């Protein structure tokens, strides 16, 4: 699955190998006909599931997850940056609209830098990875 390349086939938050796909723009309970929701750029690979692991953290901390780019607010583009344990990344398909790849993002190019960096510190300081 292309989404897993975002974390080098490990959890983007902690590095564990038990991955799931977190939708950055929510699909909604009934699904959606919006084609963009199924693109790799609409996902990041945390460990766990909706109630455990980094995926659980994302579901229980929507503001922090949005600052980390693991969730996207309404109107945010799929190419919005997201944090990984390797640093900030973004999805790109500049060379081929059907091929999504992960590109490095310099943290100096981020909007709301102070808030985003504080979210990273909060995530790293958590007591557990919800396992």
N, C-alpha and C positions, 0 to 999 in steps of 0.2 A: 504494500500500500504506500503510495507516494507520501502521505501524511507522515509516516514514520521516519522519512529522511530528514525531517526538521530537527530531530533530536539524535540523529545518527543511530536510529533504531533502538534508542533508549529513552526513558522518560526525560522530557525537557527540563523538569524541575529537580529531580534527585538522581537520575541515572539508572533507576531500576529497569529491568527488562520486561516487566509485565505491563504491556501497553494497551491503551484504548484510544479511541479517537474522540477528542473534545471538539464539538462544533463551536466555532467562534461566533457566528451568527446562528442563533438557535433555530432548529428546524420546526419547533412547535410540536405539540402533542399529536396533532393529526397529520404531520408531514407538510410538505409544501411542493408546489409546482415550480418554484424558483430554481432554475438550473444552477445558479451560483452556489447554492447551499451544498451541492454535491462535489464541488471542486476541491482539490487538495488544499488550496489557499484558505478555505473555510475551516481548516482543522489544524490542531496541534496534538502531539502525542504525549499525554500525561500517563502516569501509571495508575492502577486501581480502576475504580468505576465511579458512578455518581455519588457514592456515599463514603468511599475509602480512597486512600492514596492521594496523589496530587490532583487527580480528577475530582475526588471528593472535596478537596480544598477549594478548587475552582468553583464548584457548585455552592459551597457554603460561604464563600468570600467574593461575591460578584464585583464589588468595587475594586478590590485588590487584583482580581483576575482581569478586569478590564484595563487597569493600569499596566499590567504585565503583557497585555495583548492576547491573553488566552481566551478572552471573550471580546466581542466587538459591540460597541454601542450602535444603536440605530444610526444609519448613515455613514458609519466608518467603512472605508474601503477594505477589500480583502488584502491589499498590499500593505496594510497598516503593520508596523513593527510588533514583534513579540519577543519576550525574553526567554532565553534558554540558559542552561548551566554553562554554555560556552560564550554567552554574551547576547547582544541584541541581533535579531535576524528579521527578515521579511521574505514573503513569497514574491517571486517575480516570474513573469512569463514574457519578458520583453523581446526575446529572440524568436519565440514560437508560441502563439496564443494557446496551443493545446498542450504545451509542456511547462509545468510549474517546477521551479527550482528554488532553493533557499539561498538567500544572499546575506552577507554581513551588513550590519547597520552600525555606523559610528554613533555612540551615545550622544555626542555633541549635536547630532542632527535630529534628535528627538524633540517633539513638543512636550511640554509639561515635564521637563527633565527631573526637577526636584521631586515631584510627586511619584514619578515612575521609579526613581532610584530608592525612594523611601519604601515603595511597595516591594521592591526586590529585597531590601533589608528586612522588612517584616516577614516576608516569605521564608527567608533563610533562617530567621530567629525563631520560627515556630517550634513548638515542643515536639511535634511528631509529624510524620508525613501522612497522618490519618490511616496508618496501616493497622 
